[in-house]
Amino acid sequence: MEATLAATYSAFVSDGGDRLRRAFIAAYGPEVGAEATSDALAYGWEHWSRVSEMDNPAGYLYRVGQSKARRY
């Protein structure tokens, strides 16, 4: 089970991680955008069993990153 979750998360990051990074950098600039991407992907990894079942995991993680970007 754990290997399957890791594989699906890895596939998600390969496909959607770059789109998230570009969106955050466009919205917040290179420094804050990179931090927001990192925070969102870390949250995604920690909660992947729940996030992976959502209709739009990238959209959810974008909202997580927006919340995290407020700190910066």
mmJSON file of the N, C-alpha and C atoms, coordinates in Angstrom:
{"data_MODEL":{"atom_site":{
"group_PDB":["ATOM","ATOM","ATOM","ATOM","ATOM","ATOM","ATOM","ATOM","ATOM","ATOM","ATOM","ATOM","ATOM","ATOM","ATOM","ATOM","ATOM","ATOM","ATOM","ATOM","ATOM","ATOM","ATOM","ATOM","ATOM","ATOM","ATOM","ATOM","ATOM","ATOM","ATOM","ATOM","ATOM","ATOM","ATOM","ATOM","ATOM","ATOM","ATOM","ATOM","ATOM","ATOM","ATOM","ATOM","ATOM","ATOM","ATOM","ATOM","ATOM","ATOM","ATOM","ATOM","ATOM","ATOM","ATOM","ATOM","ATOM","ATOM","ATOM","ATOM","ATOM","ATOM","ATOM","ATOM","ATOM","ATOM","ATOM","ATOM","ATOM","ATOM","ATOM","ATOM","ATOM","ATOM","ATOM","ATOM","ATOM","ATOM","ATOM","ATOM","ATOM","ATOM","ATOM","ATOM","ATOM","ATOM","ATOM","ATOM","ATOM","ATOM","ATOM","ATOM","ATOM","ATOM","ATOM","ATOM","ATOM","ATOM","ATOM","ATOM","ATOM","ATOM","ATOM","ATOM","ATOM","ATOM","ATOM","ATOM","ATOM","ATOM","ATOM","ATOM","ATOM","ATOM","ATOM","ATOM","ATOM","ATOM","ATOM","ATOM","ATOM","ATOM","ATOM","ATOM","ATOM","ATOM","ATOM","ATOM","ATOM","ATOM","ATOM","ATOM","ATOM","ATOM","ATOM","ATOM","ATOM","ATOM","ATOM","ATOM","ATOM","ATOM","ATOM","ATOM","ATOM","ATOM","ATOM","ATOM","ATOM","ATOM","ATOM","ATOM","ATOM","ATOM","ATOM","ATOM","ATOM","ATOM","ATOM","ATOM","ATOM","ATOM","ATOM","ATOM","ATOM","ATOM","ATOM","ATOM","ATOM","ATOM","ATOM","ATOM","ATOM","ATOM","ATOM","ATOM","ATOM","ATOM","ATOM","ATOM","ATOM","ATOM","ATOM","ATOM","ATOM","ATOM","ATOM","ATOM","ATOM","ATOM","ATOM","ATOM","ATOM","ATOM","ATOM","ATOM","ATOM","ATOM","ATOM","ATOM","ATOM","ATOM","ATOM","ATOM","ATOM","ATOM","ATOM","ATOM","ATOM","ATOM","ATOM","ATOM","ATOM","ATOM","ATOM","ATOM"],
"id":[1,2,3,4,5,6,7,8,9,10,11,12,13,14,15,16,17,18,19,20,21,22,23,24,25,26,27,28,29,30,31,32,33,34,35,36,37,38,39,40,41,42,43,44,45,46,47,48,49,50,51,52,53,54,55,56,57,58,59,60,61,62,63,64,65,66,67,68,69,70,71,72,73,74,75,76,77,78,79,80,81,82,83,84,85,86,87,88,89,90,91,92,93,94,95,96,97,98,99,100,101,102,103,104,105,106,107,108,109,110,111,112,113,114,115,116,117,118,119,120,121,122,123,124,125,126,127,128,129,130,131,132,133,134,135,136,137,138,139,140,141,142,143,144,145,146,147,148,149,150,151,152,153,154,155,156,157,158,159,160,161,162,163,164,165,166,167,168,169,170,171,172,173,174,175,176,177,178,179,180,181,182,183,184,185,186,187,188,189,190,191,192,193,194,195,196,197,198,199,200,201,202,203,204,205,206,207,208,209,210,211,212,213,214,215,216],
"type_symbol":["N","C","C","N","C","C","N","C","C","N","C","C","N","C","C","N","C","C","N","C","C","N","C","C","N","C","C","N","C","C","N","C","C","N","C","C","N","C","C","N","C","C","N","C","C","N","C","C","N","C","C","N","C","C","N","C","C","N","C","C","N","C","C","N","C","C","N","C","C","N","C","C","N","C","C","N","C","C","N","C","C","N","C","C","N","C","C","N","C","C","N","C","C","N","C","C","N","C","C","N","C","C","N","C","C","N","C","C","N","C","C","N","C","C","N","C","C","N","C","C","N","C","C","N","C","C","N","C","C","N","C","C","N","C","C","N","C","C","N","C","C","N","C","C","N","C","C","N","C","C","N","C","C","N","C","C","N","C","C","N","C","C","N","C","C","N","C","C","N","C","C","N","C","C","N","C","C","N","C","C","N","C","C","N","C","C","N","C","C","N","C","C","N","C","C","N","C","C","N","C","C","N","C","C","N","C","C","N","C","C","N","C","C","N","C","C"],
"label_atom_id":["N","CA","C","N","CA","C","N","CA","C","N","CA","C","N","CA","C","N","CA","C","N","CA","C","N","CA","C","N","CA","C","N","CA","C","N","CA","C","N","CA","C","N","CA","C","N","CA","C","N","CA","C","N","CA","C","N","CA","C","N","CA","C","N","CA","C","N","CA","C","N","CA","C","N","CA","C","N","CA","C","N","CA","C","N","CA","C","N","CA","C","N","CA","C","N","CA","C","N","CA","C","N","CA","C","N","CA","C","N","CA","C","N","CA","C","N","CA","C","N","CA","C","N","CA","C","N","CA","C","N","CA","C","N","CA","C","N","CA","C","N","CA","C","N","CA","C","N","CA","C","N","CA","C","N","CA","C","N","CA","C","N","CA","C","N","CA","C","N","CA","C","N","CA","C","N","CA","C","N","CA","C","N","CA","C","N","CA","C","N","CA","C","N","CA","C","N","CA","C","N","CA","C","N","CA","C","N","CA","C","N","CA","C","N","CA","C","N","CA","C","N","CA","C","N","CA","C","N","CA","C","N","CA","C","N","CA","C","N","CA","C","N","CA","C","N","CA","C","N","CA","C"],
"label_alt_id":[null,null,null,null,null,null,null,null,null,null,null,null,null,null,null,null,null,null,null,null,null,null,null,null,null,null,null,null,null,null,null,null,null,null,null,null,null,null,null,null,null,null,null,null,null,null,null,null,null,null,null,null,null,null,null,null,null,null,null,null,null,null,null,null,null,null,null,null,null,null,null,null,null,null,null,null,null,null,null,null,null,null,null,null,null,null,null,null,null,null,null,null,null,null,null,null,null,null,null,null,null,null,null,null,null,null,null,null,null,null,null,null,null,null,null,null,null,null,null,null,null,null,null,null,null,null,null,null,null,null,null,null,null,null,null,null,null,null,null,null,null,null,null,null,null,null,null,null,null,null,null,null,null,null,null,null,null,null,null,null,null,null,null,null,null,null,null,null,null,null,null,null,null,null,null,null,null,null,null,null,null,null,null,null,null,null,null,null,null,null,null,null,null,null,null,null,null,null,null,null,null,null,null,null,null,null,null,null,null,null,null,null,null,null,null,null],
"label_comp_id":["MET","MET","MET","GLU","GLU","GLU","ALA","ALA","ALA","THR","THR","THR","LEU","LEU","LEU","ALA","ALA","ALA","ALA","ALA","ALA","THR","THR","THR","TYR","TYR","TYR","SER","SER","SER","ALA","ALA","ALA","PHE","PHE","PHE","VAL","VAL","VAL","SER","SER","SER","ASP","ASP","ASP","GLY","GLY","GLY","GLY","GLY","GLY","ASP","ASP","ASP","ARG","ARG","ARG","LEU","LEU","LEU","ARG","ARG","ARG","ARG","ARG","ARG","ALA","ALA","ALA","PHE","PHE","PHE","ILE","ILE","ILE","ALA","ALA","ALA","ALA","ALA","ALA","TYR","TYR","TYR","GLY","GLY","GLY","PRO","PRO","PRO","GLU","GLU","GLU","VAL","VAL","VAL","GLY","GLY","GLY","ALA","ALA","ALA","GLU","GLU","GLU","ALA","ALA","ALA","THR","THR","THR","SER","SER","SER","ASP","ASP","ASP","ALA","ALA","ALA","LEU","LEU","LEU","ALA","ALA","ALA","TYR","TYR","TYR","GLY","GLY","GLY","TRP","TRP","TRP","GLU","GLU","GLU","HIS","HIS","HIS","TRP","TRP","TRP","SER","SER","SER","ARG","ARG","ARG","VAL","VAL","VAL","SER","SER","SER","GLU","GLU","GLU","MET","MET","MET","ASP","ASP","ASP","ASN","ASN","ASN","PRO","PRO","PRO","ALA","ALA","ALA","GLY","GLY","GLY","TYR","TYR","TYR","LEU","LEU","LEU","TYR","TYR","TYR","ARG","ARG","ARG","VAL","VAL","VAL","GLY","GLY","GLY","GLN","GLN","GLN","SER","SER","SER","LYS","LYS","LYS","ALA","ALA","ALA","ARG","ARG","ARG","ARG","ARG","ARG","TYR","TYR","TYR"],
"label_asym_id":["A","A","A","A","A","A","A","A","A","A","A","A","A","A","A","A","A","A","A","A","A","A","A","A","A","A","A","A","A","A","A","A","A","A","A","A","A","A","A","A","A","A","A","A","A","A","A","A","A","A","A","A","A","A","A","A","A","A","A","A","A","A","A","A","A","A","A","A","A","A","A","A","A","A","A","A","A","A","A","A","A","A","A","A","A","A","A","A","A","A","A","A","A","A","A","A","A","A","A","A","A","A","A","A","A","A","A","A","A","A","A","A","A","A","A","A","A","A","A","A","A","A","A","A","A","A","A","A","A","A","A","A","A","A","A","A","A","A","A","A","A","A","A","A","A","A","A","A","A","A","A","A","A","A","A","A","A","A","A","A","A","A","A","A","A","A","A","A","A","A","A","A","A","A","A","A","A","A","A","A","A","A","A","A","A","A","A","A","A","A","A","A","A","A","A","A","A","A","A","A","A","A","A","A","A","A","A","A","A","A","A","A","A","A","A","A"],
"label_entity_id":["1","1","1","1","1","1","1","1","1","1","1","1","1","1","1","1","1","1","1","1","1","1","1","1","1","1","1","1","1","1","1","1","1","1","1","1","1","1","1","1","1","1","1","1","1","1","1","1","1","1","1","1","1","1","1","1","1","1","1","1","1","1","1","1","1","1","1","1","1","1","1","1","1","1","1","1","1","1","1","1","1","1","1","1","1","1","1","1","1","1","1","1","1","1","1","1","1","1","1","1","1","1","1","1","1","1","1","1","1","1","1","1","1","1","1","1","1","1","1","1","1","1","1","1","1","1","1","1","1","1","1","1","1","1","1","1","1","1","1","1","1","1","1","1","1","1","1","1","1","1","1","1","1","1","1","1","1","1","1","1","1","1","1","1","1","1","1","1","1","1","1","1","1","1","1","1","1","1","1","1","1","1","1","1","1","1","1","1","1","1","1","1","1","1","1","1","1","1","1","1","1","1","1","1","1","1","1","1","1","1","1","1","1","1","1","1"],
"label_seq_id":[1,1,1,2,2,2,3,3,3,4,4,4,5,5,5,6,6,6,7,7,7,8,8,8,9,9,9,10,10,10,11,11,11,12,12,12,13,13,13,14,14,14,15,15,15,16,16,16,17,17,17,18,18,18,19,19,19,20,20,20,21,21,21,22,22,22,23,23,23,24,24,24,25,25,25,26,26,26,27,27,27,28,28,28,29,29,29,30,30,30,31,31,31,32,32,32,33,33,33,34,34,34,35,35,35,36,36,36,37,37,37,38,38,38,39,39,39,40,40,40,41,41,41,42,42,42,43,43,43,44,44,44,45,45,45,46,46,46,47,47,47,48,48,48,49,49,49,50,50,50,51,51,51,52,52,52,53,53,53,54,54,54,55,55,55,56,56,56,57,57,57,58,58,58,59,59,59,60,60,60,61,61,61,62,62,62,63,63,63,64,64,64,65,65,65,66,66,66,67,67,67,68,68,68,69,69,69,70,70,70,71,71,71,72,72,72],
"pdbx_PDB_ins_code":[null,null,null,null,null,null,null,null,null,null,null,null,null,null,null,null,null,null,null,null,null,null,null,null,null,null,null,null,null,null,null,null,null,null,null,null,null,null,null,null,null,null,null,null,null,null,null,null,null,null,null,null,null,null,null,null,null,null,null,null,null,null,null,null,null,null,null,null,null,null,null,null,null,null,null,null,null,null,null,null,null,null,null,null,null,null,null,null,null,null,null,null,null,null,null,null,null,null,null,null,null,null,null,null,null,null,null,null,null,null,null,null,null,null,null,null,null,null,null,null,null,null,null,null,null,null,null,null,null,null,null,null,null,null,null,null,null,null,null,null,null,null,null,null,null,null,null,null,null,null,null,null,null,null,null,null,null,null,null,null,null,null,null,null,null,null,null,null,null,null,null,null,null,null,null,null,null,null,null,null,null,null,null,null,null,null,null,null,null,null,null,null,null,null,null,null,null,null,null,null,null,null,null,null,null,null,null,null,null,null,null,null,null,null,null,null],
"Cartn_x":[0.817,0.0,0.865,1.857,2.735,3.504,3.947,4.669,3.762,2.501,1.551,1.323,1.17,1.0,2.226,3.405,4.635,4.723,4.328,4.379,3.388,2.175,1.196,1.595,2.203,2.661,3.796,4.707,5.82,5.309,4.317,3.725,3.039,2.362,1.704,2.729,3.813,4.831,5.475,5.709,6.287,5.375,4.086,3.118,2.688,2.285,1.685,2.602,3.729,4.623,5.168,5.503,6.035,4.96,3.739,2.635,2.39,2.441,2.29,3.399,4.622,5.763,5.604,5.247,5.07,3.951,2.868,1.744,2.136,2.848,3.259,4.275,5.214,6.207,5.544,4.571,3.849,3.066,2.514,1.685,2.501,3.615,4.32,5.78,6.292,7.707,8.54,9.81,10.63,10.906,11.173,11.524,10.318,9.279,8.079,7.404,7.417,6.825,7.497,8.814,9.545,9.211,9.127,8.769,7.343,6.413,5.023,4.906,5.65,5.649,6.166,7.271,7.861,6.912,6.288,5.349,4.135,3.611,2.43,2.749,3.896,4.26,4.583,5.174,5.428,4.112,3.155,1.84,1.185,1.323,0.757,1.326,2.626,3.25,2.748,2.657,2.218,0.771,-0.061,-1.487,-1.938,-1.023,-1.317,-2.453,-2.595,-3.674,-5.04,-5.182,-6.441,-6.481,-5.39,-5.347,-5.493,-4.924,-4.961,-6.374,-7.288,-8.663,-9.532,-8.989,-9.753,-9.915,-10.942,-11.17,-10.055,-9.488,-8.458,-7.342,-6.448,-5.39,-4.474,-4.197,-3.326,-3.993,-5.274,-6.0,-6.028,-6.207,-6.205,-4.831,-3.779,-2.436,-2.079,-2.668,-2.465,-3.032,-4.205,-4.811,-3.967,-3.412,-2.515,-1.313,-0.73,0.418,0.082,-1.116,-1.542,-1.578,-2.114,-2.175,-0.783,0.1,1.479,2.222,1.914,2.612,2.297,1.213,0.883,1.944,2.626,3.675,4.846,5.046,6.202,5.797],
"Cartn_y":[-1.19,0.0,1.26,1.3,2.465,2.691,1.614,1.753,2.312,1.922,2.431,3.924,4.346,5.775,6.569,6.037,6.723,6.819,5.771,5.784,6.787,6.843,7.791,9.231,9.438,10.785,11.2,10.297,10.586,10.936,10.204,10.499,11.858,12.167,13.471,14.6,14.479,15.52,15.674,14.567,14.638,15.39,15.185,15.819,17.201,17.31,18.539,19.448,18.94,19.746,20.961,20.789,21.905,22.956,22.513,23.469,24.266,23.594,24.309,25.34,24.927,25.825,27.061,26.862,28.01,28.934,28.347,29.158,29.971,29.354,30.077,31.163,30.876,31.886,33.049,32.756,33.834,34.694,34.072,34.794,35.53,34.944,35.478,35.836,35.604,35.864,34.622,34.655,33.443,32.919,33.796,33.315,32.772,33.559,33.122,31.99,32.056,30.996,29.651,29.657,28.416,27.866,28.754,28.324,27.772,28.445,27.988,26.638,26.45,25.156,24.062,24.34,23.366,23.008,24.009,23.775,22.972,23.325,22.627,21.169,20.916,19.538,18.725,19.356,18.65,18.27,19.194,18.892,17.755,17.832,16.777,15.409,15.34,14.064,13.558,14.429,14.033,13.547,14.097,13.776,13.128,12.479,11.976,10.957,10.164,9.165,9.839,11.017,11.768,12.652,13.356,14.295,13.573,12.393,11.663,11.28,11.204,10.824,12.011,13.214,14.415,14.52,15.259,15.471,16.288,17.234,18.119,18.301,17.315,17.442,18.638,18.965,20.117,21.411,21.538,22.723,22.845,21.715,21.727,22.145,21.582,21.927,23.365,23.907,25.321,26.177,25.815,26.552,26.409,25.224,25.031,25.962,26.017,26.888,28.353,28.754,30.139,30.473,29.561,29.789,29.88,29.013,29.027,30.292,30.807,31.987,33.228,33.232,34.38,34.634,33.565,33.714,34.544,34.499,35.186,36.563],
"Cartn_z":[0.0,0.0,0.0,0.886,0.989,-0.313,-0.962,-2.227,-3.311,-3.294,-4.276,-4.071,-2.824,-2.545,-2.981,-2.704,-3.101,-4.618,-5.315,-6.777,-7.357,-6.798,-7.326,-7.001,-5.844,-5.509,-6.435,-6.682,-7.585,-8.984,-9.457,-10.767,-10.754,-9.666,-9.539,-9.597,-8.847,-8.813,-10.188,-10.874,-12.217,-13.171,-13.029,-13.925,-13.443,-12.185,-11.684,-10.902,-10.455,-9.631,-10.364,-11.625,-12.402,-12.652,-12.886,-13.073,-11.798,-10.653,-9.382,-9.199,-9.481,-9.316,-10.196,-11.456,-12.362,-11.88,-11.403,-10.922,-9.696,-8.762,-7.563,-7.875,-8.764,-9.121,-9.842,-10.703,-11.391,-10.398,-9.383,-8.425,-7.363,-6.919,-5.754,-5.989,-7.184,-7.449,-7.188,-7.595,-7.524,-6.11,-5.173,-3.833,-3.083,-2.985,-2.267,-3.039,-4.366,-5.174,-4.954,-4.857,-4.593,-3.21,-2.221,-0.863,-0.813,-1.483,-1.49,-2.178,-3.257,-3.955,-3.036,-2.386,-1.477,-0.343,0.239,1.338,0.864,-0.306,-0.824,-1.142,-1.762,-2.094,-0.837,0.157,1.423,2.09,2.093,2.643,1.851,0.538,-0.303,0.025,0.252,0.597,1.949,2.92,4.254,4.274,3.398,3.39,2.084,1.375,0.041,0.021,1.041,1.047,0.936,1.502,1.418,0.176,-0.09,-1.21,-2.544,-2.662,-3.931,-4.346,-3.401,-3.71,-4.103,-4.052,-4.399,-5.911,-6.332,-7.759,-8.396,-7.65,-8.187,-7.157,-7.036,-6.027,-6.267,-7.518,-7.797,-7.35,-7.586,-7.151,-5.642,-4.966,-3.504,-2.982,-3.569,-3.114,-3.471,-4.522,-4.822,-3.691,-3.22,-2.104,-0.834,-0.612,0.54,0.406,-0.788,-1.018,-0.856,-1.262,-1.065,0.419,1.198,2.644,3.247,2.792,3.298,2.867,1.67,1.147,1.987,2.691,3.538,4.611,5.02,6.03,5.509,4.205,3.62,3.195],
"occupancy":[1.0,1.0,1.0,1.0,1.0,1.0,1.0,1.0,1.0,1.0,1.0,1.0,1.0,1.0,1.0,1.0,1.0,1.0,1.0,1.0,1.0,1.0,1.0,1.0,1.0,1.0,1.0,1.0,1.0,1.0,1.0,1.0,1.0,1.0,1.0,1.0,1.0,1.0,1.0,1.0,1.0,1.0,1.0,1.0,1.0,1.0,1.0,1.0,1.0,1.0,1.0,1.0,1.0,1.0,1.0,1.0,1.0,1.0,1.0,1.0,1.0,1.0,1.0,1.0,1.0,1.0,1.0,1.0,1.0,1.0,1.0,1.0,1.0,1.0,1.0,1.0,1.0,1.0,1.0,1.0,1.0,1.0,1.0,1.0,1.0,1.0,1.0,1.0,1.0,1.0,1.0,1.0,1.0,1.0,1.0,1.0,1.0,1.0,1.0,1.0,1.0,1.0,1.0,1.0,1.0,1.0,1.0,1.0,1.0,1.0,1.0,1.0,1.0,1.0,1.0,1.0,1.0,1.0,1.0,1.0,1.0,1.0,1.0,1.0,1.0,1.0,1.0,1.0,1.0,1.0,1.0,1.0,1.0,1.0,1.0,1.0,1.0,1.0,1.0,1.0,1.0,1.0,1.0,1.0,1.0,1.0,1.0,1.0,1.0,1.0,1.0,1.0,1.0,1.0,1.0,1.0,1.0,1.0,1.0,1.0,1.0,1.0,1.0,1.0,1.0,1.0,1.0,1.0,1.0,1.0,1.0,1.0,1.0,1.0,1.0,1.0,1.0,1.0,1.0,1.0,1.0,1.0,1.0,1.0,1.0,1.0,1.0,1.0,1.0,1.0,1.0,1.0,1.0,1.0,1.0,1.0,1.0,1.0,1.0,1.0,1.0,1.0,1.0,1.0,1.0,1.0,1.0,1.0,1.0,1.0,1.0,1.0,1.0,1.0,1.0,1.0],
"B_iso_or_equiv":[0.0,0.0,0.0,0.0,0.0,0.0,0.0,0.0,0.0,0.0,0.0,0.0,0.0,0.0,0.0,0.0,0.0,0.0,0.0,0.0,0.0,0.0,0.0,0.0,0.0,0.0,0.0,0.0,0.0,0.0,0.0,0.0,0.0,0.0,0.0,0.0,0.0,0.0,0.0,0.0,0.0,0.0,0.0,0.0,0.0,0.0,0.0,0.0,0.0,0.0,0.0,0.0,0.0,0.0,0.0,0.0,0.0,0.0,0.0,0.0,0.0,0.0,0.0,0.0,0.0,0.0,0.0,0.0,0.0,0.0,0.0,0.0,0.0,0.0,0.0,0.0,0.0,0.0,0.0,0.0,0.0,0.0,0.0,0.0,0.0,0.0,0.0,0.0,0.0,0.0,0.0,0.0,0.0,0.0,0.0,0.0,0.0,0.0,0.0,0.0,0.0,0.0,0.0,0.0,0.0,0.0,0.0,0.0,0.0,0.0,0.0,0.0,0.0,0.0,0.0,0.0,0.0,0.0,0.0,0.0,0.0,0.0,0.0,0.0,0.0,0.0,0.0,0.0,0.0,0.0,0.0,0.0,0.0,0.0,0.0,0.0,0.0,0.0,0.0,0.0,0.0,0.0,0.0,0.0,0.0,0.0,0.0,0.0,0.0,0.0,0.0,0.0,0.0,0.0,0.0,0.0,0.0,0.0,0.0,0.0,0.0,0.0,0.0,0.0,0.0,0.0,0.0,0.0,0.0,0.0,0.0,0.0,0.0,0.0,0.0,0.0,0.0,0.0,0.0,0.0,0.0,0.0,0.0,0.0,0.0,0.0,0.0,0.0,0.0,0.0,0.0,0.0,0.0,0.0,0.0,0.0,0.0,0.0,0.0,0.0,0.0,0.0,0.0,0.0,0.0,0.0,0.0,0.0,0.0,0.0,0.0,0.0,0.0,0.0,0.0,0.0],
"pdbx_formal_charge":[null,null,null,null,null,null,null,null,null,null,null,null,null,null,null,null,null,null,null,null,null,null,null,null,null,null,null,null,null,null,null,null,null,null,null,null,null,null,null,null,null,null,null,null,null,null,null,null,null,null,null,null,null,null,null,null,null,null,null,null,null,null,null,null,null,null,null,null,null,null,null,null,null,null,null,null,null,null,null,null,null,null,null,null,null,null,null,null,null,null,null,null,null,null,null,null,null,null,null,null,null,null,null,null,null,null,null,null,null,null,null,null,null,null,null,null,null,null,null,null,null,null,null,null,null,null,null,null,null,null,null,null,null,null,null,null,null,null,null,null,null,null,null,null,null,null,null,null,null,null,null,null,null,null,null,null,null,null,null,null,null,null,null,null,null,null,null,null,null,null,null,null,null,null,null,null,null,null,null,null,null,null,null,null,null,null,null,null,null,null,null,null,null,null,null,null,null,null,null,null,null,null,null,null,null,null,null,null,null,null,null,null,null,null,null,null],
"auth_seq_id":[1,1,1,2,2,2,3,3,3,4,4,4,5,5,5,6,6,6,7,7,7,8,8,8,9,9,9,10,10,10,11,11,11,12,12,12,13,13,13,14,14,14,15,15,15,16,16,16,17,17,17,18,18,18,19,19,19,20,20,20,21,21,21,22,22,22,23,23,23,24,24,24,25,25,25,26,26,26,27,27,27,28,28,28,29,29,29,30,30,30,31,31,31,32,32,32,33,33,33,34,34,34,35,35,35,36,36,36,37,37,37,38,38,38,39,39,39,40,40,40,41,41,41,42,42,42,43,43,43,44,44,44,45,45,45,46,46,46,47,47,47,48,48,48,49,49,49,50,50,50,51,51,51,52,52,52,53,53,53,54,54,54,55,55,55,56,56,56,57,57,57,58,58,58,59,59,59,60,60,60,61,61,61,62,62,62,63,63,63,64,64,64,65,65,65,66,66,66,67,67,67,68,68,68,69,69,69,70,70,70,71,71,71,72,72,72],
"auth_comp_id":["MET","MET","MET","GLU","GLU","GLU","ALA","ALA","ALA","THR","THR","THR","LEU","LEU","LEU","ALA","ALA","ALA","ALA","ALA","ALA","THR","THR","THR","TYR","TYR","TYR","SER","SER","SER","ALA","ALA","ALA","PHE","PHE","PHE","VAL","VAL","VAL","SER","SER","SER","ASP","ASP","ASP","GLY","GLY","GLY","GLY","GLY","GLY","ASP","ASP","ASP","ARG","ARG","ARG","LEU","LEU","LEU","ARG","ARG","ARG","ARG","ARG","ARG","ALA","ALA","ALA","PHE","PHE","PHE","ILE","ILE","ILE","ALA","ALA","ALA","ALA","ALA","ALA","TYR","TYR","TYR","GLY","GLY","GLY","PRO","PRO","PRO","GLU","GLU","GLU","VAL","VAL","VAL","GLY","GLY","GLY","ALA","ALA","ALA","GLU","GLU","GLU","ALA","ALA","ALA","THR","THR","THR","SER","SER","SER","ASP","ASP","ASP","ALA","ALA","ALA","LEU","LEU","LEU","ALA","ALA","ALA","TYR","TYR","TYR","GLY","GLY","GLY","TRP","TRP","TRP","GLU","GLU","GLU","HIS","HIS","HIS","TRP","TRP","TRP","SER","SER","SER","ARG","ARG","ARG","VAL","VAL","VAL","SER","SER","SER","GLU","GLU","GLU","MET","MET","MET","ASP","ASP","ASP","ASN","ASN","ASN","PRO","PRO","PRO","ALA","ALA","ALA","GLY","GLY","GLY","TYR","TYR","TYR","LEU","LEU","LEU","TYR","TYR","TYR","ARG","ARG","ARG","VAL","VAL","VAL","GLY","GLY","GLY","GLN","GLN","GLN","SER","SER","SER","LYS","LYS","LYS","ALA","ALA","ALA","ARG","ARG","ARG","ARG","ARG","ARG","TYR","TYR","TYR"],
"auth_asym_id":["A","A","A","A","A","A","A","A","A","A","A","A","A","A","A","A","A","A","A","A","A","A","A","A","A","A","A","A","A","A","A","A","A","A","A","A","A","A","A","A","A","A","A","A","A","A","A","A","A","A","A","A","A","A","A","A","A","A","A","A","A","A","A","A","A","A","A","A","A","A","A","A","A","A","A","A","A","A","A","A","A","A","A","A","A","A","A","A","A","A","A","A","A","A","A","A","A","A","A","A","A","A","A","A","A","A","A","A","A","A","A","A","A","A","A","A","A","A","A","A","A","A","A","A","A","A","A","A","A","A","A","A","A","A","A","A","A","A","A","A","A","A","A","A","A","A","A","A","A","A","A","A","A","A","A","A","A","A","A","A","A","A","A","A","A","A","A","A","A","A","A","A","A","A","A","A","A","A","A","A","A","A","A","A","A","A","A","A","A","A","A","A","A","A","A","A","A","A","A","A","A","A","A","A","A","A","A","A","A","A","A","A","A","A","A","A"],
"auth_atom_id":["N","CA","C","N","CA","C","N","CA","C","N","CA","C","N","CA","C","N","CA","C","N","CA","C","N","CA","C","N","CA","C","N","CA","C","N","CA","C","N","CA","C","N","CA","C","N","CA","C","N","CA","C","N","CA","C","N","CA","C","N","CA","C","N","CA","C","N","CA","C","N","CA","C","N","CA","C","N","CA","C","N","CA","C","N","CA","C","N","CA","C","N","CA","C","N","CA","C","N","CA","C","N","CA","C","N","CA","C","N","CA","C","N","CA","C","N","CA","C","N","CA","C","N","CA","C","N","CA","C","N","CA","C","N","CA","C","N","CA","C","N","CA","C","N","CA","C","N","CA","C","N","CA","C","N","CA","C","N","CA","C","N","CA","C","N","CA","C","N","CA","C","N","CA","C","N","CA","C","N","CA","C","N","CA","C","N","CA","C","N","CA","C","N","CA","C","N","CA","C","N","CA","C","N","CA","C","N","CA","C","N","CA","C","N","CA","C","N","CA","C","N","CA","C","N","CA","C","N","CA","C","N","CA","C","N","CA","C","N","CA","C","N","CA","C","N","CA","C","N","CA","C"],
"pdbx_PDB_model_num":[1,1,1,1,1,1,1,1,1,1,1,1,1,1,1,1,1,1,1,1,1,1,1,1,1,1,1,1,1,1,1,1,1,1,1,1,1,1,1,1,1,1,1,1,1,1,1,1,1,1,1,1,1,1,1,1,1,1,1,1,1,1,1,1,1,1,1,1,1,1,1,1,1,1,1,1,1,1,1,1,1,1,1,1,1,1,1,1,1,1,1,1,1,1,1,1,1,1,1,1,1,1,1,1,1,1,1,1,1,1,1,1,1,1,1,1,1,1,1,1,1,1,1,1,1,1,1,1,1,1,1,1,1,1,1,1,1,1,1,1,1,1,1,1,1,1,1,1,1,1,1,1,1,1,1,1,1,1,1,1,1,1,1,1,1,1,1,1,1,1,1,1,1,1,1,1,1,1,1,1,1,1,1,1,1,1,1,1,1,1,1,1,1,1,1,1,1,1,1,1,1,1,1,1,1,1,1,1,1,1,1,1,1,1,1,1]
}}}
